[in-house]
Amino acid sequence: MSETMSGIKEVSLRRATVADAEAIAKVRIESWLASYRGIIPDSYLDGMKLEESVAHWRTILEALAVAGERICVFVAESEGQVIGFVSGMLLPEPKLGMQAELTAIYLRPAWQRSGIGRRMLQKVARVFQAQGVNSLLAWVISDNAAARNFYEDLGGALLREQDFNWDGLELKEAGYGWTDLSVLMASVNALPSSLALH
Ligand SMILES: CC(C)(COP(=O)(O)OP(=O)(O)OC[C@H]1O[C@@H](n2cnc3c(N)ncnc32)[C@H](O)[C@@H]1OP(=O)(O)O)[C@@H](O)C(=O)NCCC(=O)NCCS
């Protein structure tokens, strides 16, 4: 077991590869089932197909080879198991004044609220900062109060709420933005961390 002297589990973040497609899809489905029950219809949640999600993520991960730093995907691992992932991309055209977008951030339920999410978000922000991009947009389902709190506590400003259609579902989403990623970095570093993360 990978534990520190204090017994706290170690979590590491690394770039995702095509070989992570299935692990990412499993985390995503597990996280959706735990977080979106009551927000998204049961029929949709219970009908999610692992193989479809694996295929979707394989396509994204294969595209990394040609996308360079325009797309980035990281996985969080503990004891060799993927426990979370995050992805982001540079936008071809600014949206709501933001140049980059956080496209997904999910952790297995047992690993939530331990400071991993904020470190994953920071990782993506660093990739964009290194390219001279200083703004980031994140969309969240309006009823996802926990994730909204996460973005707000990390300095994200509510930019817009709007209707959107996801796979045939009519939902509402809220867009959060950072116009200065150093604010995000400072917010992450200001929060105490309970995990050994490297
Ligand atoms: C949203 C998510 C990625 C955040 O990652 P995390 O590791 O759980 O969050 P952190 O521990 O880094 O939390 C940072 C801060 O965000 C806020 N926050 C995080 N989760 C929260 C929750 N469930 N309720 C209220 N505030 C929360 C807190 O201010 C927290 O700081 P604190 O724990 O010191 O109070 C993760 O909880 C997750 O995977 N949720 C389910 C999937 C999801 O909703 N993804 C977002 C889709 S848009």
The ligand as a Gaussian input file, in Angstrom:
#p B3LYP/6-31G(d) Opt

LIG

0 1
 C      -16.526000      18.402000      -7.765000
 C      -15.281000      17.578000      -7.381000
 C      -14.413000      17.348000      -8.610000
 C      -14.494000      18.415000      -6.366000
 O      -13.348000      17.681000      -5.983000
 P      -13.064000      17.383000      -4.427000
 O      -11.738000      16.754000      -4.318000
 O      -14.234000      16.680000      -3.863000
 O      -13.029000      18.849000      -3.848000
 P      -11.920000      19.444000      -2.849000
 O      -11.744000      18.524000      -1.696000
 O      -10.716000      19.853000      -3.616000
 O      -12.723000      20.717000      -2.328000
 C      -12.310000      22.049000      -2.492000
 C      -13.391000      22.913000      -1.900000
 O      -14.562000      22.877000      -2.734000
 C      -15.735000      22.905000      -1.901000
 N      -16.425000      21.615000      -2.009000
 C      -15.977000      20.481000      -2.573000
 N      -16.911000      19.509000      -2.499000
 C      -17.953000      20.041000      -1.872000
 C      -19.217000      19.527000      -1.467000
 N      -19.585000      18.261000      -1.711000
 N      -20.068000      20.358000      -0.819000
 C      -19.717000      21.635000      -0.558000
 N      -18.518000      22.179000      -0.898000
 C      -17.666000      21.387000      -1.552000
 C      -15.224000      23.104000      -0.458000
 O      -15.084000      24.490000      -0.244000
 C      -13.854000      22.466000      -0.540000
 O      -12.970000      22.912000       0.451000
 P      -13.035000      22.280000       1.955000
 O      -13.185000      20.792000       1.806000
 O      -11.731000      22.691000       2.565000
 O      -14.253000      22.911000       2.587000
 C      -15.657000      16.217000      -6.756000
 O      -16.320000      16.418000      -5.534000
 C      -16.507000      15.342000      -7.650000
 O      -16.010000      14.532000      -8.399000
 N      -17.860000      15.515000      -7.558000
 C      -18.781000      14.714000      -8.323000
 C      -18.710000      15.003000      -9.815000
 C      -18.998000      16.419000     -10.157000
 O      -19.953000      17.039000      -9.704000
 N      -18.119000      16.978000     -11.018000
 C      -18.235000      18.338000     -11.494000
 C      -18.996000      18.336000     -12.748000
 S      -19.202000      20.002000     -13.355000

